[in-house]
C-alpha cells in the first residue's frame, strides 16, 4: 500500500491529462484545416514536350 506517497500526484495526473487533451485537439484542428485548404494545385501543369525531329547519329567520316 502506497499510503500518502503516491507515484503520481492527483494534480500532476490532471495536468498531464489536460496537456494530452490540448495536444490531441490541436492535432485534430490542424488535420481539419489542412483538409479544408487542400484544393487544386497552385502551379499549372507543364505542357508535354514537343519533339520536332528525331536526332540520328551521323555517319563516321573517313580520316
PyMOL commands that set and color helices and strands:
alter all, ss='L'
color gray80, all
select helices_A, chain A and resi 10-37
alter helices_A, ss='H'
color red, helices_A
deselect
rebuild
show_as cartoon
